[in-house]
């Protein structure tokens, strides 16, 4: 079976967007990365806007796959951390969407891609916590922690050690809130 000729362009664009955001998406750069002429790009995508639309749809599909894998995890550490590390490019792509969410298509993609993964994480986290926090409070803490997570996330910080420390601190925070305290969440050291 013949491979989809657009797949190589989309993979290169996905990796580039994850690393540099939309400013890095240039047809010339993509053509150099894939080793194919720019005219091939325009043959398949017409223009960069069409390409970005397909890239965003690709991300939603990958985010749904990540959410399914998250939902199958039995623990934050090591199972979820292992899954997240296997999907590092997806997380970095998601981070770029968050950074550029003022741009309509990125905001729409972010909203569509975030829901299932957030639900899967919250369900896993709630199972691991002996917390008496109401679900809406747990959800509120999660939203704050998620923003904090993506603010700190880089290629360099996305390691098993950092994720383990981050989730450990997040769990301590929720336990402290349940007990009436509130330690600072500093992002895993």
C-alpha angles and dihedrals in degrees: 000000000000118000118244105262091218093058095080091052093047093049092050091047092047092052092045094049090049090053102038110011124229094318089068095054103102123150091226092054092047092049091053091048095051096035094232129117122266089241089066089056091053091046091059102034109021091215144358093266091059089047092051090050090055090044091054092049088050090053093052089054092048091047090054090051089050090050091053090051091047091051090055093054119109097197142022092229120065103354102049092039090054091051092048092051090051088054097044094131090051090053092048090048089051089050090055090051089053092049091050099035092124087077107085101230092047092050091050092048091046092053093047094045096044103055103070094042092049091051092049092048094047092050091051093044093049090053091052097047123079085207130152092198115128112250092248090054091048088050091051092051088048092054092051092045091048092055089047091048094054093044089060099036116112135145087264097049095044096097135125090249095051094045092048092050092045094051090044091055092045091053091048090051093054092046090051091049089051090052093045100260132103121209120190120264105222100169107257103301 
